[in-house]
Amino acid sequence: MKINNLGSMGMNPYKRNLEKNAEASAKSQNKEDKVEISSKAIGLQQTNEVTKARQEKVQAIKTQLESGNYTIDPKAIAKGLVNFYKN
């Protein structure tokens, strides 16, 4: 019994599928993800009052440390911890 390859025209279907996959992956590699932050969001980040207050507090502590005037009150720290865990 002889089997003829009708309609295949000598083309390997697996090779054809492999070529299609290669083309699809080449197209998907050209895509890039981008993140854009609006100017309003950037403005909000820069004018954040909490950030400014923290920076001022850190700067004040730095100057106290450099001058040698920074003191730690252990009773105030303990009181703050107790109040934090009670609530």
C-alpha positions in Angstrom: 0.0 0.0 0.0 1.3 3.4 -0.9 0.3 6.6 0.9 0.5 9.8 -1.1 1.1 13.2 0.5 -1.9 15.0 -0.9 -2.0 18.7 -0.4 1.2 19.0 1.6 3.3 20.1 -1.4 6.5 18.9 0.3 6.1 21.3 3.3 6.6 20.0 6.8 3.6 21.1 8.9 5.8 21.2 12.1 8.3 23.5 10.4 5.5 25.8 9.3 4.1 26.0 12.8 7.6 26.7 14.2 8.0 29.6 11.7 4.7 31.1 12.8 5.7 30.9 16.4 9.0 32.5 15.7 7.2 35.4 13.9 4.8 35.9 16.7 7.5 36.0 19.3 9.5 38.5 17.3 6.5 40.8 17.2 5.9 40.5 20.9 9.6 41.3 21.7 9.2 44.7 20.1 6.6 45.8 22.7 7.8 47.7 25.8 6.0 48.5 29.0 6.0 52.1 30.0 4.9 54.0 33.2 4.1 57.6 33.0 3.5 59.8 36.1 1.4 62.9 35.5 2.7 66.3 36.3 0.0 66.6 38.9 1.2 63.5 40.7 4.7 64.7 40.7 3.6 68.0 42.1 1.7 66.2 44.9 4.8 64.2 45.8 6.9 67.3 46.0 4.5 69.3 48.1 3.6 66.6 50.5 3.4 68.3 53.9 4.2 65.1 55.8 7.5 64.7 53.9 8.4 68.3 54.6 7.6 68.0 58.3 9.8 64.8 58.5 12.6 66.5 56.7 12.5 69.5 59.1 12.4 67.1 62.1 15.4 65.1 60.8 17.3 68.3 60.2 16.6 69.6 63.7 17.8 66.3 65.2 20.9 66.4 63.1 21.8 69.9 64.3 21.2 68.9 67.9 23.4 65.9 67.5 26.2 67.9 65.9 26.1 70.5 68.6 25.9 67.9 71.4 22.6 69.1 72.7 20.5 66.1 71.8 19.1 64.3 74.9 16.9 61.3 75.1 14.0 61.2 77.6 13.5 57.4 78.4 10.3 58.2 80.4 8.7 59.9 77.5 9.7 57.0 75.2 8.2 54.4 77.6 5.1 56.5 78.1 4.6 56.7 74.3 5.1 52.9 73.9 2.6 52.2 76.6 0.0 54.5 75.0 0.6 53.0 71.6 0.0 49.4 72.8 -3.0 50.3 75.0 -4.9 51.8 72.1 
